[in-house]
Amino acid sequence: MFNWVKKLARRVGDFLAKIEQKAEADRLLKQANQQYKISQFRESLQSWEQALTIYLEIGNRQKEAASLGNLGCAYYSLGQYDRAIDFHQQSLVIKREIGDRVGEGHAFGHLGNAYQSLGQYNRAIDFCQQSLEISREIGDRQGEAIFLNNLGLIFF
């Protein structure tokens, strides 16, 4: 009987620790979003990296994908397009695995933007078209408008 109680107490302790870790990661994610909004890109990178580490530890795939995508956006804003592409591709893989179609469409869109910035217009068009297809498929009219606009800019 005593071993069962010890095991239960350990599991409860582990569960509570994960809740605390998730709260800290969520705080870091929110902080990074605020830093990014005021163009503190390097600071936001640090906060997102810390959040990503925690999400990896606790196995939160959705937030892991979001953090990777956010890191891609920060690197894009810093003009480091190859690094941005790497993070958006990692995010895309997870978004596909967890069935996040909206997130998948956005990842394709971010990849299109990065390739456009590198002057690789055909690749940019391919990614933006995939974003557009997903937006239409899931009925995301706002996403559809954004990706049509992005395609227009690439063609321009």
Secondary structure, DSSP 8 states (H G I E B T S, - for coil): -HHHHHHHHHHHHHHHHHHHHHHHHHHHHHHHHHHHHTT-HHHHHHHHHHHHHHHHHHT-HHHHHHHHHHHHHHHHHTT-HHHHHHHHHHHHHHHHHHT-HHHHHHHHHHHHHHHHHTT-HHHHHHHHHHHHHHHHHHT-HHHHHHHHHHHHHHH-
